[in-house]
Amino acid sequence: MKINKEGYIIISITGLICVGIWLLVYFLSETPAAMMWFMAGFLLIFWFFVTAFFREPRRVQIHDESLVFSPCDGRVVVTEVVKDDEYLHEEMLQISIFMSVTNVHVNWMPVKGIVEYFKHHHGRFLVAWHPKSSTENERTTTVVRLGDDRKVLIRQIAGFVARRIVNYVKVGTPAEQNSTLGFIKFGSRVDILIPKDSELFVEIGDPVIGSQTPIARLK
């Protein structure tokens, strides 16, 4: 398992801070040896936790243009028909997946097509499961045009803890199904809006694995 490039700087800085804290306590206090070992263990575990957050597991790329795959690891929190007012201006079936801080935070492209639209929106940092987070939080919107000219919208949403969204797509370029879409740092949510006549495979509360779990079938 490799570490996503978005984590290199944070992991390095966190490691230096942990070492610095331990050295300061060691040289500037008379803390008992047992407590110093305990602190060293705690700081090491914390550093490993930060490192693990940026893990990028190797997964088999599955290709099936009739299926929509989960864009991230997490748990389904919304399945409902909504009207998109940003770009599509039509009713779509929305599936929202919440990622906790323990989930893998790489995001994958759920369908194959051409990237037709992308926009980054500045906004608030409400908790990711808040109903208004889809329209008011810091977020990105990516729209992919499928081979039959229908469209799928993917929205990366920052949450209360997450403060940075990374997206690798460019308008006009091919979107390869289950290729890497981006990364959200420290917990958040991904919405995916698909044609409302699609066959839904998941329910609220279901766990999903990014790039591996089919969440719907396109008709």
HELIX and SHEET records of a PDB file:
HELIX    1   1 LYS A    5  GLY A    7  5                                   3    
HELIX    2   2 TYR A    8  LEU A   28  1                                  21    
HELIX    3   3 ALA A   33  PHE A   53  1                                  21    
HELIX    4   4 SER A  133  GLU A  136  1                                   4    
SHEET    1   A 2 LYS A   2  ILE A   3  0                                        
SHEET    2   A 2 ARG A  55  GLU A  56 -1                                        
SHEET    1   B 3 LEU A  67  PHE A  69  0                                        
SHEET    2   B 3 PRO A 214  ARG A 217 -1                                        
SHEET    3   B 3 GLU A 199  LEU A 200 -1                                        
SHEET    1   C 8 PRO A 174  ALA A 175  0                                        
SHEET    2   C 8 GLY A 113  HIS A 121 -1                                        
SHEET    3   C 8 ARG A 139  ARG A 145 -1                                        
SHEET    4   C 8 LYS A 151  ALA A 158 -1                                        
SHEET    5   C 8 SER A 188  PRO A 195 -1                                        
SHEET    6   C 8 GLU A  91  MET A  99 -1                                        
SHEET    7   C 8 GLY A  74  LYS A  83 -1                                        
SHEET    8   C 8 PRO A 207  VAL A 208 -1                                        
SHEET    1   D 3 VAL A 106  TRP A 108  0                                        
SHEET    2   D 3 THR A 180  LYS A 185 -1                                        
SHEET    3   D 3 ARG A 164  ASN A 167 -1                                        
END                                                                             
